[in-house]
Amino acid sequence: MRTQPRPDRLSKLAAPDIDVARLRKELEYVTAHRDEHEQRFWALRRPGCGTSHCLAGTVVRHEGLALDWEPITDPVSQWHGADSARRLTDGREIRGVARDLLGLTTFEADALFFAENDLHTLWCVAEHITGGEITVPPEVPSEHSDLCTTCRVVAGMRPRLSPH
C-alpha cells in the first residue's frame, strides 16, 4: 500500500509515494536478520563472516541487482581484507536505486539511510516519513530514553509530546 501524496512532498526533489509495504518488509527483514545488517556500509563482504548490508543495500540485494565489489585496502582499517560496494555493476549508486525502489524523496532517503542509524532509529524514521503507517514494533529495543530526540533530529521532524 502506498501513502497518499502529501503537500510537503510536492517539490523538485519529491519522488513518487513511499512504498510502505516494501519498506516495512525490508525493515522486518533487517530486524529478523541482524547479523546481516551493517548500516555503516552499503554492502560489506568479509572473509569467513559473510555479507552484510545497510537498509538500502538490503533493498537492492532483494531486488537481485549485481553489486560492484571493491577491496578495502586501508591497512589500518578494521575491515582490511574485506570488500565493499557502493554501486551496482551498471554504475548506479545503491543509495539512489534503493531510494527509487522505495519511492522516497532525497531528504527521506538521507534520513533513512544515514550511516549512524541503529535499528530503532530506522523504524522511527520510517514511522515519521510514512505518517505513522509504519510503527516501531515493541520488540525493537530503543537505545534512546528522551522521547526519541535522535530519531526526530535525523528525520528532521519536530519533537512529539509523548513517546511512541
DOMARDO-217429 format. One line per 8 residues: number of its first residue (from 1); their letters; for each residue x, y, z negated of N, C-alpha, C, O. Coordinates in nm, 2 decimals, decimal comma, padded with zeros to 4 digits. Last residue first. Example, Ala and Ser with C-alpha at 12.3 -4.5 7.8 and 13.67 -1.06 7.14 Angstrom:
2
2 = SA = 01,28 -00,22 -00,71 01,37 -00,11 -00,71 01,29 00,00 -00,79 01,34 00,11 -00,80; 01,32 -00,57 -00,78 01,23 -00,45 -00,78 01,32 -00,33 -00,78 01,42 -00,33 -00,85
This chain:
164
164 = HPSLRPRM = 00,65 00,71 -02,17 00,57 00,61 -02,09 00,59 00,48 -02,14 00,54 00,38 -02,09; 00,59 00,97 -02,41 00,68 00,87 -02,34 00,59 00,78 -02,26 00,47 00,77 -02,28; 00,46 01,30 -02,34 00,46 01,17 -02,41 00,54 01,07 -02,34 00,56 01,08 -02,21; 00,50 01,52 -02,18 00,48 01,54 -02,32 00,48 01,41 -02,40 00,49 01,42 -02,52; 00,77 01,53 -01,95 00,64 01,50 -01,99 00,63 01,51 -02,14 00,73 01,51 -02,21; 00,99 01,76 -01,78 00,96 01,67 -01,88 00,81 01,65 -01,91 00,73 01,74 -01,90; 00,98 01,77 -01,41 00,96 01,84 -01,54 00,94 01,73 -01,65 00,88 01,63 -01,63; 01,22 01,61 -01,20 01,09 01,63 -01,25 01,09 01,71 -01,38 01,19 01,72 -01,45
156 = GAVVRCTT = 01,44 01,50 -01,08 01,41 01,64 -01,05 01,27 01,68 -01,10 01,21 01,77 -01,04; 01,53 01,25 -01,13 01,42 01,26 -01,04 01,38 01,41 -01,01 01,30 01,43 -00,92; 01,73 01,32 -01,31 01,77 01,26 -01,19 01,66 01,27 -01,09 01,68 01,30 -00,97; 01,56 01,43 -01,51 01,67 01,51 -01,45 01,71 01,45 -01,32 01,72 01,53 -01,22; 01,41 01,20 -01,58 01,34 01,32 -01,52 01,44 01,41 -01,46 01,41 01,48 -01,35; 01,60 01,03 -01,68 01,52 00,99 -01,56 01,46 01,11 -01,50 01,47 01,13 -01,37; 01,68 01,18 -01,91 01,78 01,15 -01,80 01,71 01,11 -01,67 01,74 01,16 -01,56; 01,45 01,18 -02,06 01,50 01,30 -02,01 01,60 01,27 -01,89 01,59 01,34 -01,79
148 = CLDSHESP = 01,29 00,98 -02,19 01,34 00,96 -02,06 01,39 01,09 -01,99 01,37 01,11 -01,87; 01,24 01,05 -02,45 01,13 01,06 -02,36 01,18 01,06 -02,21 01,13 01,12 -02,12; 01,50 00,97 -02,56 01,44 01,10 -02,57 01,34 01,13 -02,46 01,36 01,22 -02,38; 01,63 00,74 -02,54 01,54 00,75 -02,66 01,47 00,88 -02,66 01,40 00,91 -02,76; 01,73 00,50 -02,30 01,71 00,64 -02,34 01,61 00,64 -02,45 01,52 00,56 -02,46; 01,73 00,26 -02,21 01,86 00,30 -02,27 01,85 00,44 -02,32 01,95 00,50 -02,36; 01,48 00,03 -02,21 01,51 00,17 -02,20 01,64 00,20 -02,28 01,65 00,16 -02,39; 01,44 -00,28 -02,04 01,49 -00,21 -02,16 01,52 -00,06 -02,13 01,58 -00,03 -02,02
140 = VEPPVTIE = 01,16 -00,41 -01,91 01,28 -00,34 -01,87 01,33 -00,25 -01,98 01,26 -00,16 -02,02; 00,93 -00,51 -02,00 01,05 -00,60 -02,01 01,17 -00,53 -01,97 01,28 -00,58 -01,99; 00,73 -00,33 -01,93 00,77 -00,33 -02,07 00,90 -00,42 -02,09 00,97 -00,39 -02,18; 00,80 -00,15 -01,62 00,75 -00,27 -01,69 00,80 -00,28 -01,83 00,92 -00,23 -01,86; 00,71 00,16 -01,52 00,82 00,09 -01,58 00,76 -00,03 -01,65 00,68 -00,01 -01,75; 00,50 00,16 -01,22 00,53 00,20 -01,36 00,64 00,11 -01,42 00,66 00,00 -01,37; 00,38 00,30 -00,93 00,48 00,21 -00,99 00,50 00,25 -01,13 00,52 00,37 -01,15; 00,21 00,51 -00,92 00,17 00,38 -00,86 00,26 00,27 -00,90 00,21 00,16 -00,91
132 = GGTIHEAV = 00,31 00,75 -01,02 00,26 00,66 -01,12 00,20 00,53 -01,06 00,16 00,44 -01,13; 00,41 00,89 -00,80 00,30 00,94 -00,87 00,23 00,85 -00,96 00,11 00,86 -00,99; 00,64 00,79 -00,69 00,51 00,73 -00,64 00,39 00,79 -00,72 00,28 00,74 -00,70; 00,83 00,93 -00,83 00,82 00,96 -00,69 00,69 00,89 -00,63 00,65 00,93 -00,52; 00,80 00,82 -01,10 00,78 00,97 -01,07 00,76 00,99 -00,92 00,66 01,06 -00,88; 00,86 00,55 -01,06 00,73 00,59 -01,12 00,70 00,74 -01,08 00,59 00,77 -01,05; 01,12 00,57 -00,97 01,01 00,51 -00,88 00,88 00,55 -00,93 00,79 00,58 -00,85; 01,24 00,66 -01,20 01,24 00,75 -01,08 01,13 00,70 -00,98 01,06 00,78 -00,93
124 = CWLTHLDN = 01,20 00,43 -01,36 01,14 00,56 -01,40 01,13 00,66 -01,28 01,03 00,72 -01,26; 01,34 00,23 -01,22 01,20 00,22 -01,24 01,13 00,35 -01,27 01,03 00,38 -01,22; 01,60 00,34 -01,25 01,55 00,31 -01,12 01,40 00,30 -01,13 01,33 00,36 -01,04; 01,63 00,35 -01,53 01,62 00,48 -01,46 01,56 00,45 -01,32 01,49 00,54 -01,26; 01,65 00,08 -01,59 01,53 00,16 -01,64 01,52 00,29 -01,56 01,40 00,33 -01,53; 01,90 00,02 -01,47 01,77 -00,04 -01,42 01,65 00,04 -01,47 01,56 00,06 -01,39; 02,07 00,33 -01,42 02,06 00,20 -01,47 01,93 00,14 -01,43 01,85 00,21 -01,36; 02,25 00,54 -01,19 02,12 00,49 -01,24 02,13 00,35 -01,30 02,19 00,26 -01,24
116 = EAFFLADA = 02,48 00,62 -01,07 02,48 00,61 -01,22 02,35 00,56 -01,27 02,33 00,54 -01,40; 02,43 00,66 -00,80 02,51 00,55 -00,84 02,51 00,52 -00,99 02,54 00,41 -01,03; 02,10 00,70 -00,67 02,21 00,76 -00,75 02,29 00,65 -00,81 02,24 00,56 -00,88; 01,87 00,63 -00,54 02,00 00,56 -00,51 02,12 00,61 -00,58 02,23 00,57 -00,55; 01,68 00,81 -00,63 01,66 00,67 -00,65 01,79 00,59 -00,63 01,82 00,50 -00,70; 01,77 01,06 -00,55 01,73 01,04 -00,69 01,73 00,89 -00,71 01,78 00,84 -00,82; 01,80 01,03 -00,27 01,91 01,07 -00,35 01,89 01,04 -00,50 01,98 00,98 -00,57; 01,53 00,96 -00,20 01,64 00,86 -00,18 01,76 00,90 -00,27 01,82 00,81 -00,33
108 = EFTTLGLL = 01,41 01,21 -00,25 01,37 01,09 -00,32 01,47 00,98 -00,31 01,50 00,91 -00,41; 01,55 01,37 -00,06 01,55 01,40 -00,21 01,52 01,28 -00,29 01,59 01,25 -00,38; 01,47 01,26 00,18 01,61 01,26 00,14 01,62 01,28 -00,01 01,71 01,22 -00,07; 01,18 01,05 00,12 01,24 01,18 00,17 01,39 01,17 00,13 01,43 01,08 00,05; 01,11 00,71 00,22 01,15 00,81 00,12 01,19 00,94 00,19 01,24 00,94 00,30; 01,04 00,46 00,33 00,96 00,58 00,35 00,99 00,69 00,26 00,89 00,76 00,22; 01,20 00,23 00,32 01,11 00,26 00,20 01,02 00,38 00,22 00,93 00,40 00,14; 01,34 00,26 00,56 01,26 00,14 00,53 01,16 00,16 00,42 01,05 00,10 00,42
100 = DRAVGRIE = 01,47 00,50 00,51 01,37 00,49 00,62 01,28 00,37 00,60 01,16 00,38 00,61; 01,65 00,43 00,31 01,56 00,54 00,29 01,44 00,53 00,39 01,32 00,55 00,35; 01,79 00,23 00,43 01,71 00,19 00,32 01,60 00,30 00,29 01,49 00,28 00,26; 01,93 00,38 00,62 01,84 00,27 00,66 01,74 00,24 00,55 01,63 00,22 00,58; 02,07 00,56 00,46 01,97 00,61 00,55 01,88 00,50 00,60 01,76 00,53 00,61; 02,24 00,38 00,31 02,16 00,47 00,24 02,04 00,52 00,33 01,93 00,52 00,29; 02,39 00,25 00,51 02,30 00,17 00,43 02,20 00,27 00,36 02,08 00,24 00,37; 02,44 00,41 00,82 02,47 00,41 00,67 02,36 00,33 00,60 02,24 00,35 00,64
92 = RGDTLRRA = 02,52 00,25 01,13 02,43 00,33 01,04 02,46 00,31 00,90 02,51 00,20 00,86; 02,69 00,08 01,27 02,74 00,21 01,23 02,64 00,29 01,14 02,69 00,39 01,09; 02,62 -00,18 01,31 02,59 -00,09 01,42 02,63 00,06 01,38 02,59 00,15 01,46; 02,69 -00,30 01,07 02,78 -00,32 01,18 02,75 -00,23 01,30 02,83 -00,21 01,39; 02,62 -00,04 00,82 02,59 -00,16 00,89 02,69 -00,18 01,01 02,76 -00,09 01,04; 02,81 00,08 00,54 02,75 00,09 00,67 02,71 -00,04 00,72 02,76 -00,15 00,67; 02,94 00,03 00,32 02,85 00,14 00,31 02,78 00,16 00,44 02,69 00,25 00,45; 03,09 -00,24 00,14 03,02 -00,19 00,27 02,94 -00,07 00,23 02,86 -00,07 00,13
84 = SDAGHWQS = 03,38 -00,40 00,02 03,26 -00,32 00,00 03,21 -00,28 00,14 03,28 -00,28 00,24; 03,56 -00,67 -00,13 03,52 -00,60 -00,01 03,40 -00,51 -00,04 03,32 -00,55 -00,13; 03,85 -00,70 -00,35 03,71 -00,72 -00,31 03,68 -00,65 -00,18 03,77 -00,57 -00,13; 04,10 -00,62 -00,41 04,08 -00,76 -00,35 03,94 -00,79 -00,32 03,91 -00,89 -00,26; 04,01 -00,42 -00,68 04,11 -00,45 -00,58 04,10 -00,60 -00,54 04,08 -00,69 -00,62; 03,84 -00,33 -00,87 03,78 -00,40 -00,76 03,88 -00,44 -00,65 03,84 -00,49 -00,55; 03,98 -00,17 -01,04 03,94 -00,30 -01,09 03,87 -00,39 -00,98 03,86 -00,51 -01,00; 04,25 -00,01 -00,87 04,10 -00,03 -00,89 04,07 -00,17 -00,95 04,14 -00,26 -00,92
76 = VPDTIPEW = 04,50 00,01 -00,81 04,47 00,04 -00,95 04,32 00,02 -00,97 04,28 00,04 -01,09; 04,52 -00,04 -00,53 04,58 -00,14 -00,63 04,55 -00,11 -00,77 04,56 -00,20 -00,86; 04,28 -00,02 -00,30 04,34 00,06 -00,41 04,39 -00,03 -00,51 04,31 -00,10 -00,58; 04,14 -00,17 -00,11 04,28 -00,19 -00,12 04,35 -00,10 -00,23 04,47 -00,11 -00,24; 03,87 -00,34 -00,03 03,90 -00,24 -00,13 04,05 -00,26 -00,15 04,09 -00,36 -00,21; 03,78 -00,41 00,31 03,85 -00,44 00,19 03,88 -00,32 00,10 03,90 -00,21 00,15; 03,45 -00,39 00,44 03,59 -00,34 00,44 03,66 -00,37 00,31 03,59 -00,37 00,21; 03,17 -00,49 00,64 03,26 -00,51 00,52 03,40 -00,46 00,54 03,46 -00,48 00,65
68 = DLALGEHR = 02,89 -00,40 00,74 03,03 -00,38 00,79 03,12 -00,38 00,67 03,15 -00,27 00,61; 02,61 -00,62 00,75 02,69 -00,52 00,68 02,83 -00,52 00,74 02,89 -00,62 00,78; 02,32 -00,68 00,93 02,46 -00,71 00,90 02,53 -00,60 00,85 02,52 -00,48 00,90; 01,99 -00,73 00,78 02,08 -00,65 00,86 02,23 -00,68 00,83 02,26 -00,70 00,71; 01,77 -00,83 00,64 01,85 -00,92 00,73 01,95 -00,85 00,81 02,00 -00,91 00,91; 01,62 -00,71 00,46 01,58 -00,68 00,60 01,66 -00,77 00,69 01,63 -00,78 00,81; 01,77 -00,76 00,23 01,64 -00,83 00,25 01,58 -00,81 00,39 01,50 -00,89 00,44; 01,97 -00,57 00,27 02,00 -00,72 00,28 01,87 -00,80 00,30 01,87 -00,89 00,38
60 = VVTGALCH = 01,83 -00,33 00,24 01,89 -00,36 00,37 01,92 -00,51 00,38 01,90 -00,57 00,48; 01,77 -00,36 -00,04 01,66 -00,34 00,07 01,72 -00,38 00,20 01,65 -00,45 00,28; 02,02 -00,38 -00,15 01,93 -00,49 -00,16 01,82 -00,48 -00,06 01,78 -00,58 00,01; 02,12 -00,12 -00,10 02,19 -00,24 -00,04 02,10 -00,36 -00,04 02,10 -00,44 00,05; 01,95 00,02 -00,27 01,95 00,05 -00,12 02,01 -00,07 -00,05 01,96 -00,12 00,05; 02,03 -00,08 -00,52 01,90 -00,09 -00,47 01,89 -00,08 -00,32 01,82 -00,16 -00,26; 02,35 -00,23 -00,46 02,27 -00,14 -00,53 02,13 -00,16 -00,48 02,10 -00,25 -00,39; 02,46 -00,58 -00,48 02,42 -00,46 -00,41 02,35 -00,36 -00,50 02,30 -00,40 -00,61
52 = STGCGPRR = 02,70 -00,85 -00,46 02,60 -00,76 -00,54 02,58 -00,64 -00,45 02,66 -00,60 -00,37; 02,82 -01,18 -00,42 02,79 -01,05 -00,36 02,68 -00,98 -00,45 02,59 -01,04 -00,50; 03,07 -01,37 -00,60 02,95 -01,35 -00,51 02,94 -01,20 -00,47 03,03 -01,12 -00,48; 03,30 -01,43 -00,73 03,19 -01,37 -00,81 03,06 -01,35 -00,73 02,96 -01,32 -00,78; 03,50 -01,52 -00,57 03,46 -01,60 -00,68 03,35 -01,55 -00,76 03,30 -01,62 -00,85; 03,57 -01,20 -00,46 03,61 -01,34 -00,46 03,57 -01,41 -00,58 03,60 -01,37 -00,69; 03,29 -00,99 -00,41 03,41 -01,02 -00,49 03,44 -01,17 -00,48 03,35 -01,25 -00,49; 03,14 -00,74 -00,25 03,17 -00,88 -00,23 03,30 -00,91 -00,30 03,40 -00,87 -00,26
44 = LAWFRQEH = 02,89 -00,50 -00,25 03,02 -00,54 -00,31 03,03 -00,69 -00,30 02,94 -00,76 -00,34; 02,72 -00,21 -00,13 02,74 -00,36 -00,13 02,88 -00,39 -00,17 02,97 -00,33 -00,14; 02,72 00,03 -00,26 02,61 00,00 -00,16 02,60 -00,16 -00,15 02,50 -00,22 -00,15; 02,79 00,05 -00,60 02,83 00,01 -00,47 02,71 -00,02 -00,38 02,61 -00,08 -00,43; 02,66 00,10 -00,84 02,78 00,18 -00,81 02,83 00,16 -00,67 02,91 00,24 -00,61; 02,48 -00,10 -00,90 02,43 00,03 -00,85 02,54 00,12 -00,80 02,52 00,21 -00,72; 02,45 -00,41 -00,85 02,56 -00,32 -00,89 02,54 -00,19 -00,83 02,57 -00,17 -00,71; 02,30 -00,72 -00,89 02,27 -00,57 -00,88 02,40 -00,50 -00,94 02,44 -00,52 -01,05
36 = EDRHATVY = 02,31 -00,98 -00,94 02,33 -00,94 -00,80 02,31 -00,79 -00,78 02,32 -00,74 -00,67; 02,24 -01,01 -01,20 02,37 -01,05 -01,17 02,41 -01,01 -01,02 02,52 -01,01 -00,98; 01,96 -00,96 -01,20 02,06 -00,85 -01,25 02,20 -00,88 -01,21 02,28 -00,79 -01,20; 01,71 -01,04 -01,08 01,85 -01,09 -01,04 01,95 -00,99 -01,08 02,02 -00,94 -00,99; 01,49 -00,91 -01,17 01,50 -01,06 -01,19 01,64 -01,11 -01,16 01,67 -01,22 -01,21; 01,55 -00,65 -01,09 01,52 -00,68 -01,23 01,54 -00,83 -01,26 01,59 -00,86 -01,36; 01,57 -00,68 -00,82 01,69 -00,64 -00,89 01,67 -00,66 -01,04 01,77 -00,69 -01,11; 01,29 -00,75 -00,77 01,40 -00,84 -00,73 01,53 -00,81 -00,81 01,59 -00,89 -00,88
28 = ELEKRLRA = 01,15 -00,53 -00,85 01,13 -00,65 -00,92 01,24 -00,75 -00,89 01,28 -00,83 -00,98; 01,24 -00,35 -00,66 01,27 -00,33 -00,80 01,25 -00,45 -00,88 01,33 -00,48 -00,97; 01,13 -00,47 -00,43 01,27 -00,46 -00,44 01,31 -00,43 -00,59 01,41 -00,49 -00,63; 00,85 -00,44 -00,49 00,91 -00,58 -00,47 01,06 -00,57 -00,48 01,12 -00,66 -00,55; 00,83 -00,16 -00,50 00,80 -00,24 -00,62 00,86 -00,38 -00,61 00,93 -00,43 -00,70; 00,88 -00,10 -00,23 00,97 -00,05 -00,33 00,95 -00,13 -00,46 01,05 -00,17 -00,53; 00,67 -00,24 -00,11 00,80 -00,28 -00,08 00,90 -00,23 -00,19 00,98 -00,31 -00,23; 00,45 -00,09 -00,21 00,46 -00,23 -00,23 00,60 -00,28 -00,21 00,65 -00,37 -00,28
20 = VDIDPAAL = 00,51 00,17 -00,12 00,50 00,14 -00,26 00,52 -00,01 -00,29 00,59 -00,05 -00,38; 00,65 00,34 00,09 00,60 00,20 00,10 00,61 00,15 -00,04 00,71 00,08 -00,08; 00,57 00,68 00,11 00,65 00,57 00,05 00,58 00,44 00,06 00,46 00,43 00,04; 00,51 00,83 00,43 00,47 00,79 00,30 00,56 00,68 00,24 00,60 00,59 00,32; 00,80 00,96 00,62 00,66 00,90 00,61 00,63 00,86 00,46 00,72 00,87 00,38; 00,98 01,24 00,48 00,97 01,12 00,55 00,83 01,07 00,55 00,74 01,13 00,48; 01,08 01,58 00,49 00,98 01,48 00,45 00,99 01,36 00,54 01,00 01,37 00,66; 01,24 01,78 00,55 01,31 01,67 00,51 01,21 01,55 00,47 01,25 01,44 00,44
12 = KSLRDPRP = 01,07 01,99 00,62 01,15 01,93 00,73 01,22 01,80 00,68 01,25 01,72 00,77; 00,77 01,89 00,43 00,88 01,98 00,46 00,96 01,92 00,58 00,93 01,81 00,62; 00,56 01,77 00,25 00,54 01,82 00,39 00,65 01,93 00,42 00,62 02,05 00,43; 00,57 01,69 00,00 00,64 01,60 00,09 00,64 01,66 00,24 00,70 01,61 00,33; 00,40 01,84 -00,15 00,54 01,87 -00,17 00,63 01,78 -00,07 00,75 01,80 -00,07; 00,14 01,74 -00,07 00,19 01,87 -00,02 00,34 01,89 -00,03 00,40 01,95 00,05; 00,16 01,39 00,01 00,15 01,50 -00,09 00,20 01,63 -00,03 00,29 01,62 00,05; -00,02 01,13 00,16 00,07 01,24 00,17 00,05 01,34 00,07 -00,07 01,37 00,03
4 = QTRM = -00,08 00,84 -00,04 -00,13 00,94 00,04 -00,03 01,06 00,05 00,05 01,08 -00,04; 00,13 00,54 -00,04 00,07 00,66 -00,10 00,01 00,75 00,00 00,05 00,75 00,12; 00,06 00,22 00,08 00,13 00,34 00,09 00,06 00,45 00,02 -00,07 00,45 00,02; 00,08 -00,12 00,00 00,00 00,00 00,00 00,09 00,12 00,00 00,18 00,13 -00,08
